[in-house]
Structures are given as C-alpha cells and as structure tokens.
Amino acid sequence: MIRRSASFMFYLLLVVALAGCTRARSPLERHRADLYPIPADAEKIDVLQGKFGGRLVYPLLRPPRTFNPLAASDEDTVTVTSLIHATLLEIDRSSMQIMPGLAKSWQPENGGRDVRLQLRRDVRFSDGQRFNADDVIFTFDVIYAENSHNVRKDDLTLRDDKIKYTRVGDYEILLEFSFVYAPALYLLTTIPILSRHLLQPLLSGRPVEALMGLETAPDKCVGLGPFRLKQINANERIVLEANPHYWKTDSSGRRLPYLNELILPVVNSRDSAFLQFRSGIVDLIDRLRVEDYLALANKKLEGIQVQNAGASTKLDLLWVNQNSGFTSSKRAYFGNPIFRRALARAIDRRALVENVYHGQAEILSELWPPSLRQWYTHLPSYSYNPDEAVTFFLRAGLKLIEQNGRKQLLDAAGKPLTLMLLINTNPIKEAIATMLQEDFLRVGIQLQISQSDQRALINRFLNKRDYEMVLFTIAVPPEPADLQSVLKSRGEQHMWNPAQKTPATLWEAEIDRLVDDIVTIPGVERRRQLFARIQEIIVEQMPVIPLVSENVLIGLRNNVKNVRPSVLVPHLLWNGWELYVD
C-alpha cells in the first residue's frame, strides 16, 4: 500500500510538472472556450497574442443616437454599432484591404456581374442563436423595404435597381447585379447583418431603423460583433462586454476578443476627453485637438504616447456658387474657371497648415486625402502666388487699381469686388476664414464672413443655394465609387451646383462618364487611371478648391496593445477584438 501510494504521488507530480510546461489558460479564456465551442469556420487572424481580461475606457464626445447600424450616421454612433455588429466582408483599416467577414469566401460569376458568398458555419449571435443565410436575406429585405430610409438603402440601389439576393443554401448566398459593379466587394463591407429571429417579430410595419433604439434592453440588442451591450445609460456611459460567441480567434485558436469590457463614457467635449485622458481616467483617445496633441508630445508624460496617424479623410474645401439660378452679377465670374483658378492661387495653404493646424495637417492638391494611397493621384498643388492670381483675375475680366498702396479689384461696373464667405460656427473654421480674409485682401478682394450652425449652412448651399462662397469640410469614403453623389452632376451633394437634370458644362459631363466607368469597369489599375483623370479635370476647372486635411491625432497608454490607428472611423476601436491591456 505504501509503495502504491508513493507511485501514485509520483504520477501526480509528473502530471503537474507536464502541465506546467504548457501555457495555462486564464479563467475567462477557459469559460469562453468550454461553455461556447469555437465555430469550425472561425476566422483565425495573425495577431500579437495578448492577455485575456481587463477593460479599456474610451471617451465618446456625444451620446450614441441608436444601437442600430442601419440608422448610424455620426462618428460616435458608428463607433458603438461597429463594436456590436459585423458585416459580410471587412476592411482592414490599416492596409485598406478587403478581408473575409461573415462570408468566409466569395466567387465572382457571370463575367463579374454576380457574387456567390459562402457564409461561416456554426456562427452564433451574441444571444447564442445561430446565424445563417436567413439573416442575410432578412437584412436585405429590411434595407430595401419601401417604408425604410436607412443609411444603406441608397448605396445598395444602383442605377435605380436593387441587388437581387437569393438564398442558395443555409450558408450560401447569390448576389446578382444588373450590371458589372466593380466595387461590389467594398459594398459588402458596409452591410451589417441583423438578427432575423429577434427583429422580425418586432417590425410590425415599422421601418428597421426604428428598432434597437437607446431604450432597448441590452439582451434585446444582439449582433455578431466582438462585443455586446451590458449596461446602457445613453447620456452618461455605455458598457460593452466580450461577446462569448464571437467567431474570430487568434493564431493559437483562442477565441477573441481579449478584453472583458469596453467602457464608453460620454464626455461631451474634447476638453473633457483630453483632461480625462491626461488624468488617467480614459485609456485611449482620438480626435485630439492639435494644441492638446502637442502638449502631450512636448511633456512626454510617463506611460503615455501620442501618434499622428496621417491625413484624415475630412477635407477642408472652398467653393463659389455655380448654380444656374444664382442671379448675382458675380455669377459670370463664379462660372469662369480662370476666376476660380485665381482664387486657388491666392490662398497660402502652407500658412493654413502652420498657423491653424500647427503643422498637423496636409496640403490638398486634389479632392482626395493623401492617406488613402491606393487612389491618390499625386497631382501638384496650386502654389501660393498672389501676383499670378492677380494676372488670372484680370484675364477673368476684372480690373485692378491701387489705393493707398493697396490693391483693389473692380468688377465690370467699376465696383470693388467683395465676397461673402459662409462658415459654420467653429474655432478652426473661424481661424481659416480669417487667414483667407488676409490672403484675398492682398490680391484686392474684400472678404466678409458670415457664421451659422452647420445644419443651416448645409441648407443654404444644397437647398436654398443663395450664397456666394462656402468653406466646408466633407468626409470622403475609402472607395471612389462612393463619392458619386459629390462627383456626378445630378448628385445631391454636388455642392457647387447640385441635382442638375443634365450636366451644365462639358467637363461635368465628362466626369459623369468617367464615374460611370469607375463603377462598371473591373481592374484596379484601370479604375485608378479613370479616377486620376477625374482629379485632373477638377484641378483644371477648380469647381471646388481643396485646401487642407487635418491629421488624425491619437493618444494611448503604453499598456494598451495591438492598437493600429486608422484614418477611417473608428480610428482606434475598429480592431477591438485584438486590443488588450498588458
């Protein structure tokens, strides 16, 4: 008996010793793996392996407006919904490459007109219910519903046609387009898949965007993203917890996300966000103001780092009214590309970068940010040249006199040329407008400034169209085809002369044709050439004057790992499944 006991103890010690040679799993990791089996079709990603558990705190500047991704339009709401929901395909926001999502593979068919999707098997929603092709069909049904005005409907209506979607099998979908749609795969990265089993009974004639509002109980807002709702106090904070059914694993086959919780306090201002980051309340922050970024960079506080992620996709633009219904005597000048090129030459963009953004912005030479390199054309920008600008103004029919050593441009009636610039109430816009005022004064133009809130400003130039000049910021998507509403003459966001029935100019007609070709001609290189030609026309005709793009400035604590900042929204949490705290 004594020998048997000794042998048994030796065996136990040997087992314990061998177990020590393998990596011990954390309680959270064991709980997720043992309680909820990992899908056979799980996506295994190559990531720096992290630690399970812990929480991150990230500040929202505004409360989310909904938990419904089909109703999300502002940055904070998009950030929250992107953590809860998942799309058919995904964009790696650091490389800008299209990656598998809920569809594990895809196959073009019918000469590139159709796309066959193979969906992941054994994937479950955050409430444990199975995901399959029925959920994809349901999502397309509610997007296209007649009573719905969701944020994806227009993008999925191509030349007034819907995409035909067919359930081939439990895990197979066929998408049929009415023509070859070159950016079809990109389009699929924008379609979040909703839960049929939960939402269909709740519709009752309502549009889908009416569901999953802020009053929704956490267990009634399910998704396929890396996190799920845990606590909701929409005006104060949102608490997300790891989705125990998530369908991604790290390279060792461990289910992600690493984090246990994401805390999203609503701070209501950049001031408050910065103070909470500096004091250690929040762990990472984007949308840093330049002065705050520089303060952190110069002080080099222990445990904190700041990064410049590059030029944002937000472009500061200037344009004059080119609408046919604009009855001012200045319309003859505004419609003249020589006049518009003169304005461009009169603006000191380098001074805008240095004085307004303190060096943390990029000069724009085209209607596209340099950070989205795949489509960037590298056109030379209009250099600041006041003397050349005056020459162009004279070619446009203006006259020049000098009074008390100052230049003054006169119109055909001999009146001094004055321009009224509309801006939204914003410190950055005010600073840019003041510098434009000085630039234009040097070439003989008196610039007056009028401020209003952003909603009223948009109404002025898109609907009323009773303005002279506008300074405004637009956000561009990573795919040029998504810029159709701005580029095409009939586009509602063709800001200098929107919603034209027929192109007002030959060059706008050419851009219309080029945009159609970008949408329908396959092949990245050919599409790049077409987009480059569009940018050349814009620089030649200058209907809108690109100024600068501010940089995406971020801060994080050194113990936050796997952060890969992106110029796209969400800047920091887009890869929330792989973030961890060391």
C-alpha positions in Angstrom: 0.0 0.0 0.0 2.8 2.3 0.8 4.5 1.6 -2.5 1.3 2.2 -4.4 0.7 5.5 -2.6 4.2 6.6 -3.4 3.8 5.6 -7.1 0.5 7.5 -7.2 2.1 10.6 -5.7 4.9 10.4 -8.2 2.3 10.2 -11.1 0.5 13.3 -9.8 3.7 15.2 -9.6 4.6 14.2 -13.1 1.2 15.4 -14.4 1.5 18.7 -12.7 5.1 19.2 -14.0 4.0 18.4 -17.6 1.0 20.8 -17.2 3.4 23.5 -16.2 5.2 23.1 -19.5 2.1 24.2 -21.4 0.5 27.6 -21.4 -2.1 28.0 -18.7 -5.4 29.3 -19.8 -6.9 32.2 -18.0 -10.3 31.6 -16.3 -12.0 33.9 -18.8 -10.4 32.0 -21.7 -11.5 28.7 -20.2 -15.0 29.9 -19.6 -15.5 31.1 -23.2 -14.0 28.0 -24.8 -15.6 25.4 -22.6 -19.1 27.0 -22.4 -19.3 28.1 -26.0 -17.5 25.9 -28.5 -15.5 27.8 -31.2 -17.1 27.5 -34.6 -15.4 25.2 -37.1 -15.4 28.1 -39.6 -13.9 30.6 -37.1 -11.6 33.2 -38.7 -8.0 32.7 -37.4 -6.2 36.0 -37.6 -2.5 36.7 -37.3 -2.1 39.0 -34.3 0.3 39.7 -31.5 -1.1 37.3 -28.9 -2.4 39.1 -25.9 -3.8 38.6 -22.4 -7.4 37.9 -21.7 -9.4 40.0 -19.3 -9.2 43.7 -18.3 -11.1 46.7 -19.6 -10.5 49.7 -21.7 -12.0 53.1 -21.3 -12.6 55.2 -24.5 -14.5 58.5 -24.4 -17.5 59.3 -26.7 -17.8 63.0 -27.5 -21.6 62.7 -28.0 -24.1 60.1 -26.8 -24.9 57.4 -29.4 -28.2 58.1 -31.2 -29.1 54.4 -31.7 -27.7 50.9 -31.4 -28.9 50.1 -34.9 -26.2 50.1 -37.6 -28.7 50.9 -40.3 -29.5 54.2 -38.6 -26.0 55.2 -37.5 -24.5 58.2 -39.2 -22.4 60.2 -36.7 -18.9 59.2 -35.6 -19.8 58.2 -32.0 -22.8 56.1 -33.0 -20.9 54.4 -35.8 -18.1 53.6 -33.3 -20.5 51.9 -30.9 -22.5 50.0 -33.5 -19.4 48.7 -35.2 -18.4 47.0 -32.0 -21.7 45.2 -31.6 -22.4 44.2 -35.3 -20.4 42.6 -38.1 -20.5 42.8 -41.9 -20.4 40.3 -44.7 -16.9 41.4 -45.7 -14.5 43.7 -43.8 -11.9 46.3 -44.5 -8.5 46.1 -42.7 -8.4 49.7 -41.8 -4.6 49.8 -41.6 -3.9 48.2 -45.0 -7.3 49.1 -46.7 -7.5 45.6 -48.0 -10.8 43.8 -48.2 -10.9 40.7 -45.9 -13.4 37.9 -45.2 -16.1 38.7 -42.7 -19.3 36.7 -42.0 -18.7 35.5 -45.5 -15.6 33.3 -45.4 -15.1 33.4 -49.2 -16.6 34.8 -52.4 -16.6 33.9 -56.0 -17.4 36.3 -58.9 -19.7 34.8 -61.6 -21.4 35.7 -64.8 -18.5 37.8 -66.1 -18.1 39.6 -62.8 -21.8 40.7 -62.6 -22.7 38.3 -59.8 -21.1 37.3 -56.5 -21.5 34.0 -54.7 -20.9 34.1 -51.0 -20.0 31.2 -48.7 -21.1 32.0 -45.1 -19.4 30.8 -42.0 -20.9 27.8 -40.3 -21.7 27.4 -36.6 -21.5 31.2 -36.0 -23.9 32.5 -33.4 -25.3 35.9 -32.5 -24.4 37.4 -29.1 -27.5 35.8 -27.6 -26.4 32.3 -28.7 -28.9 32.0 -31.6 -27.4 30.5 -34.9 -26.5 32.7 -37.8 -27.3 31.6 -41.4 -28.4 32.7 -44.8 -31.9 33.6 -43.5 -30.3 36.5 -41.5 -28.6 37.8 -44.7 -31.9 37.7 -46.6 -33.7 39.4 -43.8 -31.2 42.2 -43.7 -31.5 42.9 -47.4 -35.3 42.7 -47.1 -35.4 45.4 -44.4 -32.9 47.6 -46.1 -35.0 47.6 -49.3 -38.3 47.9 -47.5 -40.5 50.7 -49.0 -41.1 52.3 -45.6 -37.4 52.4 -44.7 -35.0 55.3 -45.1 -32.0 53.6 -43.6 -28.4 54.7 -44.2 -27.6 51.8 -46.6 -30.6 51.9 -48.9 -29.3 54.5 -51.4 -25.9 52.9 -51.6 -27.5 49.5 -52.4 -29.7 51.0 -55.1 -27.6 51.0 -58.2 -28.9 52.9 -61.2 -32.4 52.7 -59.6 -32.1 48.9 -59.4 -31.9 46.7 -56.3 -29.4 43.9 -56.0 -31.1 40.6 -56.5 -30.3 38.4 -53.5 -31.1 34.6 -53.3 -30.7 32.1 -50.6 -29.0 29.1 -52.3 -28.5 27.1 -49.1 -28.2 27.5 -45.4 -24.7 29.0 -45.8 -24.7 30.2 -49.4 -26.0 33.5 -50.9 -26.0 34.6 -54.6 -26.0 38.4 -55.3 -26.9 39.4 -58.8 -26.3 42.9 -60.0 -28.0 44.4 -63.1 -24.5 45.4 -64.4 -20.9 44.7 -63.6 -20.4 46.7 -60.4 -16.6 47.0 -59.9 -16.6 47.9 -56.2 -19.1 45.1 -55.3 -16.8 43.7 -52.6 -16.3 47.0 -51.0 -20.1 47.4 -50.9 -20.3 44.2 -48.9 -18.0 45.7 -46.2 -20.8 48.2 -45.5 -23.7 45.8 -44.9 -24.1 44.8 -41.2 -26.1 41.6 -40.8 -29.1 41.8 -38.4 -30.8 39.1 -36.3 -33.9 37.8 -38.1 -35.0 35.7 -35.1 -35.1 38.7 -32.8 -36.1 41.6 -35.1 -38.6 40.2 -37.5 -41.3 39.8 -34.8 -40.7 43.4 -33.7 -41.1 45.1 -37.1 -45.0 45.1 -37.2 -45.0 47.5 -40.1 -42.3 49.7 -38.7 -39.1 50.6 -40.6 -36.0 48.8 -39.5 -34.3 52.0 -38.3 -37.0 52.3 -35.6 -35.6 49.2 -33.9 -32.7 48.9 -31.5 -33.1 52.5 -30.1 -31.5 53.8 -26.9 -34.4 52.4 -24.9 -33.6 48.9 -26.0 -32.7 46.4 -23.2 -29.2 45.0 -23.6 -30.4 41.5 -24.2 -32.7 42.7 -27.0 -29.9 44.3 -28.9 -27.9 41.4 -30.3 -25.2 41.3 -33.0 -22.3 39.4 -34.5 -19.6 41.8 -33.4 -16.8 41.3 -30.9 -18.8 42.9 -28.0 -22.4 43.1 -26.8 -24.3 45.5 -24.7 -24.0 45.1 -20.9 -25.2 48.4 -19.4 -26.9 51.4 -21.0 -27.1 54.9 -19.7 -27.0 56.7 -23.1 -26.3 60.2 -21.8 -23.6 59.1 -19.4 -21.9 55.8 -20.4 -22.2 52.6 -22.4 -20.7 49.4 -21.1 -19.9 46.6 -23.6 -18.8 43.1 -22.6 -17.0 40.5 -24.7 -19.3 38.5 -27.0 -18.8 34.9 -25.8 -19.9 33.6 -29.2 -17.5 35.7 -31.3 -16.3 34.0 -34.4 -12.6 35.2 -34.6 -9.6 33.5 -32.9 -6.0 34.5 -32.5 -3.3 32.4 -34.2 -3.3 29.9 -31.4 -7.0 29.3 -31.8 -8.1 31.2 -28.7 -11.4 33.0 -29.1 -11.3 36.7 -29.3 -11.8 39.4 -28.1 -9.1 39.6 -25.4 -10.8 42.4 -23.5 -13.5 41.6 -21.0 -15.2 45.0 -21.1 -15.1 48.3 -23.0 -16.3 51.3 -21.0 -17.5 54.2 -23.2 -18.2 57.3 -21.0 -20.0 60.3 -22.7 -17.7 63.3 -22.1 -19.5 65.8 -24.3 -16.4 67.8 -25.3 -12.8 67.5 -26.5 -11.8 69.5 -23.4 -13.2 66.9 -21.1 -11.9 64.0 -23.2 -8.4 65.4 -23.0 -8.5 66.1 -19.3 -9.8 62.6 -18.5 -7.1 61.0 -20.7 -4.3 63.1 -19.1 -5.5 62.3 -15.6 -5.7 58.5 -16.3 -9.5 58.1 -16.4 -9.6 57.0 -20.0 -7.0 54.8 -21.8 -7.0 55.9 -25.3 -8.3 58.9 -27.2 -8.6 60.1 -30.8 -9.8 63.4 -32.3 -7.2 65.1 -30.2 -7.0 68.8 -30.8 -3.7 70.0 -32.2 -2.8 72.0 -29.1 -3.6 69.0 -26.8 -1.6 66.7 -29.0 1.4 69.0 -29.0 1.1 69.5 -25.2 1.3 65.7 -24.6 4.1 65.3 -27.2 6.2 68.0 -25.6 5.7 66.9 -22.0 6.4 63.3 -22.7 4.4 62.1 -19.8 5.3 58.7 -18.4 3.1 55.8 -19.6 1.5 57.9 -22.4 2.3 58.1 -26.1 0.8 60.1 -28.9 0.7 59.3 -32.6 0.0 61.1 -35.8 -2.0 58.5 -37.9 -1.9 60.7 -41.0 -4.2 62.9 -43.0 -7.8 62.3 -42.1 -10.5 61.7 -44.7 -12.0 65.0 -43.8 -11.2 67.7 -46.4 -11.4 71.4 -45.9 -12.9 72.8 -49.1 -13.8 76.2 -50.6 -16.1 76.9 -53.5 -18.2 79.6 -55.1 -21.8 79.4 -56.2 -22.1 78.0 -59.7 -25.9 77.3 -59.7 -27.8 78.3 -62.8 -30.4 80.0 -60.6 -27.9 82.3 -58.9 -28.8 85.7 -60.1 -26.0 87.9 -58.8 -23.8 89.8 -61.2 -20.9 87.9 -59.8 -22.2 84.7 -61.4 -20.3 85.5 -64.6 -17.1 85.4 -62.6 -18.0 82.4 -60.5 -18.8 80.4 -63.6 -15.4 81.2 -65.1 -12.7 78.6 -64.3 -10.0 81.3 -64.8 -11.5 83.2 -61.9 -11.7 80.0 -59.7 -8.1 79.2 -60.5 -7.1 82.7 -59.5 -8.8 82.2 -56.1 -6.8 79.0 -55.7 -3.5 80.8 -56.4 -4.4 83.5 -53.9 -4.6 81.1 -50.9 -1.5 80.3 -48.8 -2.2 76.7 -47.9 1.2 76.3 -46.2 0.3 79.1 -43.8 -3.0 77.4 -43.0 -1.2 74.2 -42.1 1.4 76.0 -39.9 -0.8 78.7 -38.3 -4.2 77.0 -37.9 -3.1 73.3 -37.5 0.4 74.0 -36.1 1.9 71.7 -38.7 -0.5 68.8 -38.1 -2.3 68.8 -41.4 -1.6 68.1 -45.1 -1.9 70.4 -48.1 -4.5 69.0 -50.5 -3.8 69.0 -54.2 -6.9 67.2 -55.2 -10.3 66.1 -54.0 -8.9 63.1 -52.1 -6.7 62.7 -49.0 -3.1 61.6 -49.4 -3.6 58.9 -46.7 -5.8 56.8 -48.9 -2.8 56.0 -51.1 -4.4 53.4 -53.4 -6.4 56.1 -55.2 -4.2 59.2 -54.6 -3.0 60.8 -57.8 -0.1 62.9 -56.6 -1.1 66.0 -58.6 1.0 69.1 -58.0 -0.9 71.6 -55.8 -1.6 75.2 -56.8 1.3 77.1 -55.3 0.7 80.3 -53.4 1.3 83.1 -55.9 -0.5 86.4 -55.3 1.0 88.1 -58.4 -0.1 85.2 -60.7 -3.5 85.3 -59.0 -4.0 88.9 -59.9 -3.0 88.1 -63.5 -5.7 85.4 -63.7 -8.3 87.8 -62.1 -7.5 90.3 -64.9 -7.9 87.6 -67.5 -11.3 86.8 -66.0 -12.5 90.4 -66.8 -11.8 92.2 -63.5 -9.8 95.5 -63.3 -7.1 96.4 -60.8 -6.5 99.7 -59.1 -4.2 100.7 -56.2 -5.4 102.9 -53.4 -3.1 103.9 -50.5 -0.7 101.2 -51.5 -3.4 98.5 -51.5 -4.7 96.5 -54.5 -8.4 96.7 -55.3 -10.1 94.5 -57.9 -13.1 96.1 -59.6 -15.9 94.4 -61.5 -17.3 95.3 -64.9 -19.4 98.1 -63.3 -16.4 99.6 -61.6 -17.4 98.4 -58.1 -15.0 96.9 -55.7 -15.1 93.1 -55.6 -16.4 91.8 -52.3 -17.2 88.2 -51.4 -19.4 86.9 -48.6 -18.0 83.7 -47.1 -20.3 81.3 -45.2 -18.8 79.1 -42.5 -20.3 77.1 -39.6 -19.5 78.3 -36.1 -16.3 76.5 -35.2 -12.9 77.8 -34.0 -11.0 76.1 -36.7 -13.3 77.4 -39.4 -13.1 80.9 -37.9 -9.2 80.8 -38.0 -9.2 79.6 -41.6 -11.7 82.2 -42.6 -9.6 85.0 -41.0 -6.5 83.8 -42.9 -8.5 83.7 -46.2 -9.6 87.2 -45.5 -5.9 88.3 -45.3 -4.9 86.3 -48.4 -7.7 87.8 -50.5 -7.1 91.3 -49.3 -3.5 91.0 -50.7 -4.9 90.5 -54.2 -7.6 93.2 -53.9 -10.7 91.3 -52.7 -12.6 92.2 -49.6 -13.9 89.1 -47.9 -16.8 89.3 -45.4 -17.6 86.4 -43.1 -21.0 85.1 -42.1 -21.4 82.3 -39.5 -24.2 79.9 -38.8 -24.8 76.4 -37.4 -23.9 73.5 -39.6 -27.4 72.4 -40.4 -28.4 75.9 -41.5 -25.2 76.2 -43.6 -25.9 72.9 -45.4 -29.4 74.1 -46.1 -28.0 77.3 -47.7 -25.8 75.6 -50.2 -27.7 72.4 -51.0 -31.3 73.7 -50.9 -31.7 77.5 -50.9 -28.5 78.0 -52.9 -28.5 81.7 -52.1 -24.8 82.2 -51.2 -21.6 83.4 -52.8 -18.8 81.4 -51.2 -18.6 78.5 -48.7 -15.9 77.0 -46.5 -16.9 73.5 -45.5 -15.5 70.1 -44.5 -16.6 66.9 -46.2 -15.6 63.3 -45.3 -14.7 61.0 -48.2 -15.1 57.2 -48.2 -12.2 54.8 -49.0 -13.8 53.8 -52.3 -14.2 56.5 -55.1 -17.5 54.9 -56.3 -19.0 56.1 -53.0 -18.2 59.7 -54.0 -20.7 59.6 -56.8 -23.1 61.9 -55.1 -20.4 64.6 -55.0 -18.8 64.0 -58.4 -21.8 63.4 -60.6 -23.7 66.5 -61.9 -27.1 65.0 -60.8 -25.7 64.3 -57.3 -27.5 65.8 -54.3 -24.1 66.6 -52.8 -22.5 68.1 -55.9 -22.1 71.1 -53.8 -21.2 73.8 -56.3 -24.3 73.1 -58.4 -26.3 70.1 -57.1 -29.0 67.9 -58.6 -28.6 69.0 -62.3 -31.1 67.5 -64.7 -28.4 67.5 -67.4 -24.7 68.4 -67.0 -24.3 72.2 -67.0 -20.8 72.0 -68.6 -18.9 69.7 -70.9 -16.4 68.9 -68.2 -19.1 67.9 -65.8 -20.5 65.6 -68.5 -17.0 64.1 -68.9 -16.8 63.5 -65.1 -20.2 61.8 -65.2 -19.0 59.4 -67.9 -15.8 58.7 -66.0 -17.6 58.0 -62.8 -19.9 55.5 -64.6 -16.8 53.8 -66.0 -15.2 53.6 -62.5 -18.3 51.9 -61.3 -18.5 49.4 -64.1 -15.0 48.7 -65.4 -13.2 46.0 -63.5 -9.5 46.1 -62.7 -7.9 48.3 -60.1 -5.2 49.8 -62.4 -7.8 50.9 -65.0 -10.0 52.3 -62.3 -7.1 54.3 -60.9 -6.5 55.8 -64.3 -10.1 56.9 -64.6 -10.1 58.4 -61.1 -6.8 60.2 -61.9 -8.5 61.8 -64.9 -11.4 63.0 -62.7 -8.9 64.7 -60.4 -7.1 66.3 -63.3 -10.4 67.8 -64.5 -11.2 69.1 -61.0 -7.8 70.8 -60.8 -8.2 72.3 -64.3 -11.7 73.6 -63.7 -11.5 74.2 -59.9 -15.2 74.0 -59.2 -14.1 73.3 -55.6 -10.8 74.4 -54.1 -9.1 71.7 -51.9 -7.3 73.4 -49.0 -6.0 71.0 -46.3 -6.8 67.8 -44.4 -6.2 67.8 -40.7 -4.3 64.8 -39.3 -5.8 62.1 -37.1 -4.1 62.6 -33.7 -4.4 60.0 -31.1 -3.2 59.2 -27.6 -2.9 56.0 -25.7 -1.4 54.4 -22.6 1.6 52.3 -23.1 -0.1 49.2 -21.6 -2.7 49.2 -24.4 -1.5 46.8 -27.0 -2.4 45.9 -30.6 -3.6 49.4 -31.4 -3.4 50.1 -35.1 -4.7 53.7 -35.7 -6.7 54.3 -38.9 -7.6 57.4 -40.7 -11.1 55.9 -41.1 -13.7 55.9 -38.4 -13.5 54.3 -35.9 -9.9 55.4 -35.6 -8.9 53.3 -32.6 -11.5 50.6 -31.9 -12.0 49.2 -35.4 -9.9 46.2 -34.4 -11.4 45.9 -30.9 -11.3 42.1 -31.0 -7.5 42.1 -30.7 -6.9 45.0 -28.3 -5.6 44.0 -24.9 -4.2 45.5 -21.7 -0.7 44.4 -20.6 
